[in-house]
Amino acid sequence: MICGAVTSQEIIVPFPTPLVPVKRVRSTVFVGAIAALKYYDLFSRYEVLLSPTHRDTVLGVVPGSWLALDAACAHYEACQRLDLSPEMAAKLGAYNFDRIGKSLFGTMLNVAKNVGVTPWTLVSHVDRFWPRAYDGGGLRVTRRGPKDALVELQQSALADIEAYRHALRGFVLGMMGPFCTKAYVRIPAGTRAPGNFALVLQWV
């Protein structure tokens, strides 16, 4: 095992109350996502596959605004139509983190390697970071072992799109990178339900 034997489980971040469905997504997420598509030479195909109803909204997005949920879903549905492998979708997510991570996580990333910050420092504050990117929905974090966390996402229609799930997995991998030697993020079997999914985070 990566993290040794699990001795107990403890919820360290509960779901927010009230827990309401995601209504909007911060435009910064899509600025980075579109940059990732261009970096991996996927943008021209993506642009064709993007719903005409939402094309101008998604492609005209500017940092600091909010994108309605239906437009956000249109972006990830177009990514789904690209028929990417899970690992390629995760690479897009990791690149997105490289582009927008500092704007979402502020100074924590700058001090990560200097003051003994660990992944627990990060995941124990996801309730502060999540609202910077999403209006609605929420996360619960359960400590399953010394270096093993279960992160559950609920009340987001984006979770029903496979391309989003793997992009978020890649984003989280990029997010954990400055805090540990090696990170592992996977989507556990049997955790999917409409609007919900989970990630297992492990590290050394």
ChimeraX commands (.cxc) that place a marker at each C-alpha (Angstrom):
marker #1 position 0.00,0.00,0.00 radius 0.5
marker #1 position 1.01,3.57,-0.56 radius 0.5
marker #1 position 0.12,4.84,2.87 radius 0.5
marker #1 position 0.22,1.91,5.25 radius 0.5
marker #1 position -2.67,0.32,7.11 radius 0.5
marker #1 position -5.86,2.30,7.59 radius 0.5
marker #1 position -6.65,2.49,11.29 radius 0.5
marker #1 position -9.72,4.75,11.30 radius 0.5
marker #1 position -11.82,7.08,9.22 radius 0.5
marker #1 position -12.57,10.66,10.17 radius 0.5
marker #1 position -14.57,13.32,8.35 radius 0.5
marker #1 position -12.33,16.38,8.37 radius 0.5
marker #1 position -14.44,18.53,6.02 radius 0.5
marker #1 position -18.23,17.95,6.04 radius 0.5
marker #1 position -20.53,18.82,3.18 radius 0.5
marker #1 position -21.69,22.45,3.30 radius 0.5
marker #1 position -25.14,23.19,4.62 radius 0.5
marker #1 position -27.33,23.81,2.84 radius 0.5
marker #1 position -25.99,21.68,-0.03 radius 0.5
marker #1 position -27.53,23.07,-3.21 radius 0.5
marker #1 position -26.88,22.18,-6.88 radius 0.5
marker #1 position -24.12,23.95,-8.79 radius 0.5
marker #1 position -25.58,26.91,-10.67 radius 0.5
marker #1 position -22.48,28.64,-12.06 radius 0.5
marker #1 position -18.78,28.00,-12.60 radius 0.5
marker #1 position -16.05,30.61,-12.37 radius 0.5
marker #1 position -14.87,31.65,-15.81 radius 0.5
marker #1 position -11.24,31.29,-14.76 radius 0.5
marker #1 position -11.70,27.50,-14.96 radius 0.5
marker #1 position -12.55,27.76,-18.66 radius 0.5
marker #1 position -9.79,30.20,-19.53 radius 0.5
marker #1 position -7.33,27.56,-18.33 radius 0.5
marker #1 position -9.27,24.69,-19.93 radius 0.5
marker #1 position -9.29,26.35,-23.35 radius 0.5
marker #1 position -5.57,27.08,-23.03 radius 0.5
marker #1 position -5.04,23.36,-22.32 radius 0.5
marker #1 position -6.95,22.37,-25.46 radius 0.5
marker #1 position -4.80,24.72,-27.53 radius 0.5
marker #1 position -1.58,23.44,-25.93 radius 0.5
marker #1 position -2.44,19.85,-26.85 radius 0.5
marker #1 position -3.59,20.83,-30.38 radius 0.5
marker #1 position -7.21,19.84,-29.70 radius 0.5
marker #1 position -8.85,23.22,-29.93 radius 0.5
marker #1 position -9.86,23.16,-33.61 radius 0.5
marker #1 position -11.73,19.85,-33.15 radius 0.5
marker #1 position -13.23,21.05,-29.87 radius 0.5
marker #1 position -14.52,24.26,-31.45 radius 0.5
marker #1 position -16.41,22.29,-34.08 radius 0.5
marker #1 position -17.93,19.99,-31.45 radius 0.5
marker #1 position -18.98,22.79,-29.10 radius 0.5
marker #1 position -22.72,23.42,-29.05 radius 0.5
marker #1 position -23.58,26.43,-31.27 radius 0.5
marker #1 position -25.99,27.60,-28.58 radius 0.5
marker #1 position -23.13,28.16,-26.13 radius 0.5
marker #1 position -20.14,28.66,-28.44 radius 0.5
marker #1 position -19.94,32.45,-28.18 radius 0.5
marker #1 position -20.42,32.36,-24.40 radius 0.5
marker #1 position -17.74,29.73,-23.78 radius 0.5
marker #1 position -15.17,31.03,-26.26 radius 0.5
marker #1 position -15.74,34.63,-25.20 radius 0.5
marker #1 position -15.26,33.93,-21.52 radius 0.5
marker #1 position -13.09,36.39,-19.57 radius 0.5
marker #1 position -11.45,35.92,-16.16 radius 0.5
marker #1 position -13.39,37.07,-13.12 radius 0.5
marker #1 position -16.91,36.36,-14.34 radius 0.5
marker #1 position -19.27,33.41,-13.90 radius 0.5
marker #1 position -20.44,30.93,-16.52 radius 0.5
marker #1 position -23.94,29.46,-16.26 radius 0.5
marker #1 position -24.11,25.73,-15.64 radius 0.5
marker #1 position -25.58,24.86,-19.05 radius 0.5
marker #1 position -22.68,26.62,-20.79 radius 0.5
marker #1 position -20.18,24.90,-18.47 radius 0.5
marker #1 position -21.74,21.53,-19.31 radius 0.5
marker #1 position -21.54,22.36,-23.02 radius 0.5
marker #1 position -17.77,22.79,-22.68 radius 0.5
marker #1 position -17.24,19.39,-21.05 radius 0.5
marker #1 position -19.73,17.69,-23.39 radius 0.5
marker #1 position -17.62,18.95,-26.31 radius 0.5
marker #1 position -14.54,17.57,-24.58 radius 0.5
marker #1 position -16.39,14.26,-24.19 radius 0.5
marker #1 position -17.07,14.20,-27.94 radius 0.5
marker #1 position -13.33,14.45,-28.56 radius 0.5
marker #1 position -13.24,10.81,-27.37 radius 0.5
marker #1 position -10.15,11.38,-25.25 radius 0.5
marker #1 position -8.61,8.67,-23.11 radius 0.5
marker #1 position -9.01,9.15,-19.35 radius 0.5
marker #1 position -5.31,9.98,-19.10 radius 0.5
marker #1 position -5.49,12.59,-21.85 radius 0.5
marker #1 position -8.46,14.22,-20.13 radius 0.5
marker #1 position -6.45,14.20,-16.89 radius 0.5
marker #1 position -3.53,15.88,-18.68 radius 0.5
marker #1 position -5.87,18.68,-19.72 radius 0.5
marker #1 position -6.91,19.07,-16.10 radius 0.5
marker #1 position -3.32,19.14,-14.87 radius 0.5
marker #1 position -2.40,21.78,-17.45 radius 0.5
marker #1 position -5.42,23.80,-16.37 radius 0.5
marker #1 position -4.11,23.76,-12.79 radius 0.5
marker #1 position -0.73,25.03,-14.00 radius 0.5
marker #1 position -2.52,27.98,-15.60 radius 0.5
marker #1 position -5.03,28.95,-12.90 radius 0.5
marker #1 position -3.86,27.32,-9.65 radius 0.5
marker #1 position -2.35,30.42,-8.14 radius 0.5
marker #1 position -5.50,32.45,-8.70 radius 0.5
marker #1 position -7.56,29.84,-6.85 radius 0.5
marker #1 position -5.17,28.83,-4.07 radius 0.5
marker #1 position -3.32,32.09,-3.50 radius 0.5
marker #1 position -0.21,32.17,-1.36 radius 0.5
marker #1 position -0.53,28.60,-0.07 radius 0.5
marker #1 position 1.20,27.29,-3.19 radius 0.5
marker #1 position 4.05,29.76,-2.77 radius 0.5
marker #1 position 4.87,28.59,0.74 radius 0.5
marker #1 position 4.14,24.89,0.23 radius 0.5
marker #1 position 7.77,23.76,0.09 radius 0.5
marker #1 position 9.05,26.18,2.69 radius 0.5
marker #1 position 6.97,25.68,5.81 radius 0.5
marker #1 position 6.17,21.98,5.90 radius 0.5
marker #1 position 2.76,22.21,4.26 radius 0.5
marker #1 position 1.33,18.76,3.45 radius 0.5
marker #1 position -1.61,17.60,1.33 radius 0.5
marker #1 position -3.68,17.55,4.52 radius 0.5
marker #1 position -3.17,21.32,4.77 radius 0.5
marker #1 position -4.72,21.63,1.35 radius 0.5
marker #1 position -7.60,19.17,1.59 radius 0.5
marker #1 position -8.63,20.41,5.02 radius 0.5
marker #1 position -9.38,23.79,3.43 radius 0.5
marker #1 position -11.27,22.71,0.32 radius 0.5
marker #1 position -14.41,24.28,1.73 radius 0.5
marker #1 position -12.65,27.63,1.29 radius 0.5
marker #1 position -11.33,26.91,-2.21 radius 0.5
marker #1 position -14.44,25.33,-3.74 radius 0.5
marker #1 position -16.59,28.51,-3.70 radius 0.5
marker #1 position -13.87,30.34,-5.62 radius 0.5
marker #1 position -14.61,28.09,-8.60 radius 0.5
marker #1 position -18.21,26.89,-8.12 radius 0.5
marker #1 position -21.46,28.49,-7.07 radius 0.5
marker #1 position -23.21,25.57,-5.39 radius 0.5
marker #1 position -22.35,21.93,-4.85 radius 0.5
marker #1 position -19.80,20.87,-2.30 radius 0.5
marker #1 position -17.15,18.45,-1.10 radius 0.5
marker #1 position -16.70,16.17,1.87 radius 0.5
marker #1 position -13.23,14.98,2.86 radius 0.5
marker #1 position -12.69,11.82,4.89 radius 0.5
marker #1 position -9.31,10.87,6.33 radius 0.5
marker #1 position -8.86,7.14,5.68 radius 0.5
marker #1 position -5.23,6.82,6.71 radius 0.5
marker #1 position -2.05,8.85,7.33 radius 0.5
marker #1 position -1.73,9.71,3.62 radius 0.5
marker #1 position -5.07,8.59,2.24 radius 0.5
marker #1 position -8.17,10.75,1.73 radius 0.5
marker #1 position -11.59,10.23,0.17 radius 0.5
marker #1 position -13.03,13.36,-1.45 radius 0.5
marker #1 position -16.73,13.18,-2.35 radius 0.5
marker #1 position -18.40,15.70,-4.64 radius 0.5
marker #1 position -22.17,16.15,-4.66 radius 0.5
marker #1 position -24.84,18.25,-6.34 radius 0.5
marker #1 position -23.01,19.00,-9.60 radius 0.5
marker #1 position -24.38,18.09,-13.03 radius 0.5
marker #1 position -20.81,18.33,-14.29 radius 0.5
marker #1 position -20.05,15.11,-12.40 radius 0.5
marker #1 position -22.23,13.25,-14.91 radius 0.5
marker #1 position -19.76,14.00,-17.73 radius 0.5
marker #1 position -16.81,11.61,-17.87 radius 0.5
marker #1 position -14.48,14.20,-19.40 radius 0.5
marker #1 position -15.10,16.47,-16.42 radius 0.5
marker #1 position -14.45,13.72,-13.89 radius 0.5
marker #1 position -11.05,12.91,-15.37 radius 0.5
marker #1 position -10.16,16.57,-15.92 radius 0.5
marker #1 position -10.86,17.20,-12.25 radius 0.5
marker #1 position -8.75,14.16,-11.35 radius 0.5
marker #1 position -5.85,15.67,-13.31 radius 0.5
marker #1 position -6.45,19.07,-11.75 radius 0.5
marker #1 position -6.21,17.54,-8.27 radius 0.5
marker #1 position -3.01,15.70,-9.23 radius 0.5
marker #1 position -1.49,19.00,-10.30 radius 0.5
marker #1 position -2.75,20.66,-7.13 radius 0.5
marker #1 position -1.12,18.05,-4.88 radius 0.5
marker #1 position 2.23,18.10,-6.67 radius 0.5
marker #1 position 3.87,20.92,-4.66 radius 0.5
marker #1 position 2.86,19.29,-1.36 radius 0.5
marker #1 position 4.37,15.80,-1.65 radius 0.5
marker #1 position 6.92,13.65,-3.42 radius 0.5
marker #1 position 4.36,11.70,-5.47 radius 0.5
marker #1 position 0.57,11.89,-5.65 radius 0.5
marker #1 position -1.97,9.33,-6.79 radius 0.5
marker #1 position -5.58,10.21,-7.59 radius 0.5
marker #1 position -8.16,7.70,-8.77 radius 0.5
marker #1 position -11.92,7.44,-9.18 radius 0.5
marker #1 position -13.06,4.48,-7.05 radius 0.5
marker #1 position -15.52,1.99,-8.52 radius 0.5
marker #1 position -19.09,2.08,-7.28 radius 0.5
marker #1 position -19.12,5.73,-6.17 radius 0.5
marker #1 position -21.05,7.25,-9.08 radius 0.5
marker #1 position -24.58,8.56,-8.75 radius 0.5
marker #1 position -26.32,11.39,-10.65 radius 0.5
marker #1 position -24.57,14.63,-9.74 radius 0.5
marker #1 position -22.04,12.86,-7.52 radius 0.5
marker #1 position -18.66,11.16,-7.68 radius 0.5
marker #1 position -15.59,10.61,-5.54 radius 0.5
marker #1 position -11.81,10.72,-5.70 radius 0.5
marker #1 position -9.30,8.78,-3.64 radius 0.5
marker #1 position -6.15,10.79,-2.89 radius 0.5
marker #1 position -2.94,9.05,-1.77 radius 0.5
marker #1 position 0.60,10.34,-1.59 radius 0.5
marker #1 position 4.15,9.77,-0.46 radius 0.5
marker link #1:1,2 radius 0.2
marker link #1:2,3 radius 0.2
marker link #1:3,4 radius 0.2
marker link #1:4,5 radius 0.2
marker link #1:5,6 radius 0.2
marker link #1:6,7 radius 0.2
marker link #1:7,8 radius 0.2
marker link #1:8,9 radius 0.2
marker link #1:9,10 radius 0.2
marker link #1:10,11 radius 0.2
marker link #1:11,12 radius 0.2
marker link #1:12,13 radius 0.2
marker link #1:13,14 radius 0.2
marker link #1:14,15 radius 0.2
marker link #1:15,16 radius 0.2
marker link #1:16,17 radius 0.2
marker link #1:17,18 radius 0.2
marker link #1:18,19 radius 0.2
marker link #1:19,20 radius 0.2
marker link #1:20,21 radius 0.2
marker link #1:21,22 radius 0.2
marker link #1:22,23 radius 0.2
marker link #1:23,24 radius 0.2
marker link #1:24,25 radius 0.2
marker link #1:25,26 radius 0.2
marker link #1:26,27 radius 0.2
marker link #1:27,28 radius 0.2
marker link #1:28,29 radius 0.2
marker link #1:29,30 radius 0.2
marker link #1:30,31 radius 0.2
marker link #1:31,32 radius 0.2
marker link #1:32,33 radius 0.2
marker link #1:33,34 radius 0.2
marker link #1:34,35 radius 0.2
marker link #1:35,36 radius 0.2
marker link #1:36,37 radius 0.2
marker link #1:37,38 radius 0.2
marker link #1:38,39 radius 0.2
marker link #1:39,40 radius 0.2
marker link #1:40,41 radius 0.2
marker link #1:41,42 radius 0.2
marker link #1:42,43 radius 0.2
marker link #1:43,44 radius 0.2
marker link #1:44,45 radius 0.2
marker link #1:45,46 radius 0.2
marker link #1:46,47 radius 0.2
marker link #1:47,48 radius 0.2
marker link #1:48,49 radius 0.2
marker link #1:49,50 radius 0.2
marker link #1:50,51 radius 0.2
marker link #1:51,52 radius 0.2
marker link #1:52,53 radius 0.2
marker link #1:53,54 radius 0.2
marker link #1:54,55 radius 0.2
marker link #1:55,56 radius 0.2
marker link #1:56,57 radius 0.2
marker link #1:57,58 radius 0.2
marker link #1:58,59 radius 0.2
marker link #1:59,60 radius 0.2
marker link #1:60,61 radius 0.2
marker link #1:61,62 radius 0.2
marker link #1:62,63 radius 0.2
marker link #1:63,64 radius 0.2
marker link #1:64,65 radius 0.2
marker link #1:65,66 radius 0.2
marker link #1:66,67 radius 0.2
marker link #1:67,68 radius 0.2
marker link #1:68,69 radius 0.2
marker link #1:69,70 radius 0.2
marker link #1:70,71 radius 0.2
marker link #1:71,72 radius 0.2
marker link #1:72,73 radius 0.2
marker link #1:73,74 radius 0.2
marker link #1:74,75 radius 0.2
marker link #1:75,76 radius 0.2
marker link #1:76,77 radius 0.2
marker link #1:77,78 radius 0.2
marker link #1:78,79 radius 0.2
marker link #1:79,80 radius 0.2
marker link #1:80,81 radius 0.2
marker link #1:81,82 radius 0.2
marker link #1:82,83 radius 0.2
marker link #1:83,84 radius 0.2
marker link #1:84,85 radius 0.2
marker link #1:85,86 radius 0.2
marker link #1:86,87 radius 0.2
marker link #1:87,88 radius 0.2
marker link #1:88,89 radius 0.2
marker link #1:89,90 radius 0.2
marker link #1:90,91 radius 0.2
marker link #1:91,92 radius 0.2
marker link #1:92,93 radius 0.2
marker link #1:93,94 radius 0.2
marker link #1:94,95 radius 0.2
marker link #1:95,96 radius 0.2
marker link #1:96,97 radius 0.2
marker link #1:97,98 radius 0.2
marker link #1:98,99 radius 0.2
marker link #1:99,100 radius 0.2
marker link #1:100,101 radius 0.2
marker link #1:101,102 radius 0.2
marker link #1:102,103 radius 0.2
marker link #1:103,104 radius 0.2
marker link #1:104,105 radius 0.2
marker link #1:105,106 radius 0.2
marker link #1:106,107 radius 0.2
marker link #1:107,108 radius 0.2
marker link #1:108,109 radius 0.2
marker link #1:109,110 radius 0.2
marker link #1:110,111 radius 0.2
marker link #1:111,112 radius 0.2
marker link #1:112,113 radius 0.2
marker link #1:113,114 radius 0.2
marker link #1:114,115 radius 0.2
marker link #1:115,116 radius 0.2
marker link #1:116,117 radius 0.2
marker link #1:117,118 radius 0.2
marker link #1:118,119 radius 0.2
marker link #1:119,120 radius 0.2
marker link #1:120,121 radius 0.2
marker link #1:121,122 radius 0.2
marker link #1:122,123 radius 0.2
marker link #1:123,124 radius 0.2
marker link #1:124,125 radius 0.2
marker link #1:125,126 radius 0.2
marker link #1:126,127 radius 0.2
marker link #1:127,128 radius 0.2
marker link #1:128,129 radius 0.2
marker link #1:129,130 radius 0.2
marker link #1:130,131 radius 0.2
marker link #1:131,132 radius 0.2
marker link #1:132,133 radius 0.2
marker link #1:133,134 radius 0.2
marker link #1:134,135 radius 0.2
marker link #1:135,136 radius 0.2
marker link #1:136,137 radius 0.2
marker link #1:137,138 radius 0.2
marker link #1:138,139 radius 0.2
marker link #1:139,140 radius 0.2
marker link #1:140,141 radius 0.2
marker link #1:141,142 radius 0.2
marker link #1:142,143 radius 0.2
marker link #1:143,144 radius 0.2
marker link #1:144,145 radius 0.2
marker link #1:145,146 radius 0.2
marker link #1:146,147 radius 0.2
marker link #1:147,148 radius 0.2
marker link #1:148,149 radius 0.2
marker link #1:149,150 radius 0.2
marker link #1:150,151 radius 0.2
marker link #1:151,152 radius 0.2
marker link #1:152,153 radius 0.2
marker link #1:153,154 radius 0.2
marker link #1:154,155 radius 0.2
marker link #1:155,156 radius 0.2
marker link #1:156,157 radius 0.2
marker link #1:157,158 radius 0.2
marker link #1:158,159 radius 0.2
marker link #1:159,160 radius 0.2
marker link #1:160,161 radius 0.2
marker link #1:161,162 radius 0.2
marker link #1:162,163 radius 0.2
marker link #1:163,164 radius 0.2
marker link #1:164,165 radius 0.2
marker link #1:165,166 radius 0.2
marker link #1:166,167 radius 0.2
marker link #1:167,168 radius 0.2
marker link #1:168,169 radius 0.2
marker link #1:169,170 radius 0.2
marker link #1:170,171 radius 0.2
marker link #1:171,172 radius 0.2
marker link #1:172,173 radius 0.2
marker link #1:173,174 radius 0.2
marker link #1:174,175 radius 0.2
marker link #1:175,176 radius 0.2
marker link #1:176,177 radius 0.2
marker link #1:177,178 radius 0.2
marker link #1:178,179 radius 0.2
marker link #1:179,180 radius 0.2
marker link #1:180,181 radius 0.2
marker link #1:181,182 radius 0.2
marker link #1:182,183 radius 0.2
marker link #1:183,184 radius 0.2
marker link #1:184,185 radius 0.2
marker link #1:185,186 radius 0.2
marker link #1:186,187 radius 0.2
marker link #1:187,188 radius 0.2
marker link #1:188,189 radius 0.2
marker link #1:189,190 radius 0.2
marker link #1:190,191 radius 0.2
marker link #1:191,192 radius 0.2
marker link #1:192,193 radius 0.2
marker link #1:193,194 radius 0.2
marker link #1:194,195 radius 0.2
marker link #1:195,196 radius 0.2
marker link #1:196,197 radius 0.2
marker link #1:197,198 radius 0.2
marker link #1:198,199 radius 0.2
marker link #1:199,200 radius 0.2
marker link #1:200,201 radius 0.2
marker link #1:201,202 radius 0.2
marker link #1:202,203 radius 0.2
marker link #1:203,204 radius 0.2
view
